[in-house]
């Protein structure tokens, strides 16, 4: 491939009066260099050392996680930065992920090969079809768009129970089959599920800084029902259950070692 800036360079090239240098691009170098260009980093999180350790274990084993804590404790922030400590995408995984996003029409105009693990965070009003996939012409759902990455369900109890239950089989088989009258389509769905929720509707049940008797009495009666929104089967698939509270500045040490993808890969 030759790059030209005007028609005169083309004429000179064919008449032998000028020369053009071919453009050489090492696609593998471009792919691996793009893997470090992430908007978030795990080292951005200050405090919450026990939760970060739990997420490191989950990332190492590919375990599903549920984070339970009050508003402002950092559940969403931790989940968004989880893909940065997962192993980098291999070229095969990147091609597979790019194919799925291309079929779904989710690739931008200037997009090329996806080099960073996907992070999908659907709204709690999502339907069964939008989550799993389907339609007249079957399209990949959120669980397939999160293939080789992370699917984050924020405010888990707000999702319809039927929506949550349709994930049970894809979580077990790592794929989803959409059948129609004349054909069926199978999409991969190997993702890491991360969910978050408040311990009760007000969010502060059993909080160490919220020792209000009335608050405890009101929430204790409905917290069990609130946390029992998921079936036993789906709860069993969420291997790690972690409770977290807000970190205050006095409890955060600025001298804590930073944790990032490079650091984990180096010491892991």
Secondary structure, 3 states (H helix, E strand, C coil): CECCCCHHHHHHHHHCCCCCCECCCCHHHHHHHHCCCCCCCHHHCCCCHHHHHHHHHHHHHCCCEEEEECCCCCHHHHHHHHHHHCCCCCHHHHHHHHHHHHHCCCCCCCCCCCCCCCEECCCCCCCHHHHHEECCCCEECHHHHCCCCEEEECCHHHCCHHHHHCHHHHHHHCEEEEECCCCEEEEECCCEEEEEECCCCCCCCCCCCCCCHHHHHHHHHHHHHHHCCCCHHHHHHCCEEEEECCCCHHHCCCCCCCCCHHHHHHHC
